[in-house]
Amino acid sequence: MTKIEKIEEEIRRLSAKELALLRKWLREYDAQAWDLELEEDVRSGKLDSLADAALQGYKNGESTEF
């Protein structure tokens, strides 16, 4: 049995309250991981071309303000 299969088995045994707590924890954990990935992409310059394109579009009048 793999780790994932063991985890799945344990999850099936959770009460409704425990499952709700797990869902909350997973959402928060995933959000933190996403934030770290985004911060690293910004630091590394991976998103620079997207920012440059957005700024150029704004300068060219291709965008509108909300």
N, C-alpha and C positions, 0 to 999 in steps of 0.2 A: 504494500500500500504506500502510495506517495504521500509526501507532506500535505499536498493540496487535498488529496482524498481524506486524509485524517482530519484536516481543518473542516472540510465540508461535512463530515460525519458529526463533528462536535457542534457545528452551527445548527444542524438539524435537531440537536438535543436542547437548544436554547429555549428558554421561555419567551413569551412575547415581549416582556420588558427587557430581557437580556438582548434579544434581537434588535430592539429599538436602540439600545445603548451601543451595540456593535455598529449599526448603521451610522449613528452619529459619529462615532470614533472614526469609521472609515471615510466619511465625508471630510472630516477635519484633517485626517492624515493625507488624503488625496489632495486637498487644497494646499496644504503645506508643501507637498512634493511639487505641485504645479508652480507655486510661487518660487521655490528654489530653482526649478528648471528655467522659468522665465527670467529670473535675475541673472542666472548664468548666461543665458542667451544674450541678454542686454550687455553684460560685461564683456563677453567675447566678441561683440560686434555682429553677431549672427543676424540681428534685426535691423542693422543700419540701412540696408538697401530698401527695406519696407518703409522706414521712416523717411528716407530721402525721397522716395516715390510719393509718399503722402504730402510732404512739404512742397514738392514740385507741383503736384496737382492743385494744392491750395494756391500757390503763386500764379498758376495758370487759370485760376477761376473755375476749376473743375469740382469744387466742393462748396457746400453751403453750411452755414451755422444753424444750429437748432434754436 
